Amino acid sequence: MNIRDARKDEVQAIRKQRLQAYSIYAKAINQNHWQALKQAISSDADIQPGVELLVAEHEGIALGSAALFPANTDAYQGHVEELDYPEIRVLAVTPEAQGKGVASALIEECIHRAKAKGYCWIGLHTGAFMHGAIRLYERVGFERLPQYDFEPANDGIIVKAFRKAI
């Protein structure tokens, strides 16, 4: 598997693949929250200056992607104060590649890049309903930071904060 920077001509395909991967949650949450999530994962936030959009591929086929947001960036459109460490966002793996180490490889590449820039921490946020993702993040050493949780759609669904020492 190869992890690389996304090309500009791949951004729309990455967002489409991301929507496909996240669509498993459409029935797990209310319609308003699903619409808010769709908007967030389809926005132009992943091409802001300083954001590294990564692609995991095997034999030329994109299996997943993630965005690494720089420290001190408004990665969540005002929901969370700017944090002094990079954040992994919009991690997505195609349904057929899930469970094959793609997400772990993307996380490891994000950690490697953050560490290379001299950071001691890396963070992320994930929906409370994303149980598989939470298990993965905890398995690779991310710890909860509830003081940075937020509720984006005012519907009782919490987006949980995590951070890992690197």
C-alpha positions in Angstrom: 0.0 0.0 0.0 1.2 3.5 -0.9 0.2 6.6 1.0 0.7 9.8 -1.0 -0.5 13.4 -1.3 -3.7 13.7 -3.3 -3.5 15.4 -6.7 -5.8 18.4 -7.4 -7.7 16.4 -10.0 -8.6 13.7 -7.4 -10.3 16.0 -4.9 -13.9 15.5 -6.2 -13.4 11.7 -6.5 -12.0 11.6 -2.9 -15.1 13.5 -1.6 -17.4 11.1 -3.4 -15.5 8.1 -2.0 -15.7 9.7 1.5 -19.5 10.1 1.2 -19.8 6.5 0.2 -17.7 5.4 3.2 -19.7 7.5 5.6 -23.1 6.6 4.2 -23.1 3.6 6.6 -24.0 6.1 9.3 -27.0 7.6 7.5 -29.5 5.4 9.3 -27.7 5.5 12.6 -28.3 9.2 13.1 -31.2 11.5 12.5 -31.6 13.2 9.1 -30.5 16.6 10.2 -27.3 15.3 11.7 -26.7 13.2 8.5 -27.1 16.4 6.4 -24.7 18.3 8.6 -22.2 15.5 8.4 -22.5 15.2 4.6 -21.9 19.0 4.3 -18.8 18.8 6.6 -17.2 15.9 4.8 -17.9 17.4 1.4 -16.8 21.0 2.1 -13.7 22.7 0.8 -12.1 22.5 4.2 -9.8 19.7 2.9 -8.1 22.1 0.5 -7.4 25.0 2.8 -3.8 26.2 2.9 -1.7 23.9 5.0 -4.0 20.9 4.9 -2.4 17.8 3.6 -4.9 15.6 1.8 -3.6 12.0 1.7 -4.6 9.0 -0.4 -4.0 5.3 0.3 -3.7 3.3 -2.8 -2.9 -0.2 -3.9 -2.0 -1.0 -7.5 -3.2 2.4 -8.6 -6.6 2.1 -6.9 -7.5 4.6 -4.2 -8.7 2.7 -1.1 -9.1 5.6 1.3 -8.1 9.1 2.3 -7.6 11.4 5.2 -6.8 15.1 5.7 -4.2 16.3 8.1 -5.0 19.8 9.4 -2.1 21.9 10.7 -2.0 23.0 14.3 -3.8 26.3 15.2 -6.4 25.9 12.4 -10.2 26.2 12.6 -10.7 22.6 11.4 -14.2 22.5 12.7 -15.7 25.8 11.6 -15.8 27.4 15.1 -17.0 24.4 17.0 -13.6 23.8 18.7 -11.0 26.3 19.7 -7.8 26.1 17.6 -5.6 23.4 19.0 -1.8 23.6 19.1 -1.3 20.2 17.4 -2.3 18.8 14.0 -5.7 17.1 13.6 -6.7 14.1 11.5 -10.0 14.7 9.8 -12.4 13.0 7.3 -10.6 9.6 7.5 -12.5 7.3 5.1 -11.9 3.9 3.6 -13.9 2.3 0.8 -16.3 -0.3 2.1 -14.5 -3.1 0.3 -11.1 -2.2 1.8 -12.3 -1.8 5.4 -10.6 -4.0 7.9 -7.5 -4.4 5.8 -5.2 -1.9 7.5 -5.9 1.1 5.3 -7.2 3.4 8.1 -4.2 2.4 10.3 -1.8 3.2 7.5 -3.3 6.6 6.9 -3.2 7.3 10.7 0.5 6.2 10.8 1.3 8.5 7.9 -0.4 11.4 9.6 1.5 10.7 12.8 4.8 10.5 10.9 4.2 13.8 9.2 3.2 15.6 12.4 6.2 14.2 14.2 8.5 15.3 11.3 7.2 18.8 11.9 8.2 18.6 15.6 4.8 18.1 17.2 4.4 16.0 20.3 0.7 15.4 19.9 -1.8 14.6 17.2 -5.6 14.8 17.6 -8.9 14.0 15.9 -12.6 14.1 16.5 -15.2 11.5 15.6 -18.9 11.0 16.1 -20.0 9.1 19.2 -22.0 6.8 16.8 -18.8 5.8 14.9 -18.0 2.8 17.2 -15.6 1.0 14.9 -13.6 4.2 14.4 -13.4 4.8 18.1 -12.2 1.3 18.8 -9.5 1.8 16.1 -8.3 5.1 17.6 -8.2 3.7 21.1 -6.3 0.6 19.9 -3.6 2.8 18.3 -3.2 4.9 21.4 -5.5 7.9 21.1 -7.0 9.0 24.5 -10.2 10.9 25.1 -10.2 14.7 25.6 -13.8 15.4 26.5 -13.2 19.1 27.1 -12.9 19.4 23.3 -16.1 17.5 22.5 -18.8 19.4 20.6 -22.4 19.0 19.4 -22.5 20.3 15.8 -26.2 19.9 15.1 -27.7 20.6 18.6 -29.3 17.2 18.5 -27.6 15.4 21.4 -25.1 13.7 19.1 -21.6 14.4 20.4 -18.4 14.6 18.3 -15.7 13.2 20.6 -12.2 14.5 20.9 -9.1 12.3 21.0 -5.4 13.0 21.2 -2.2 10.9 21.0 1.3 11.6 22.2 3.7 11.0 19.3 
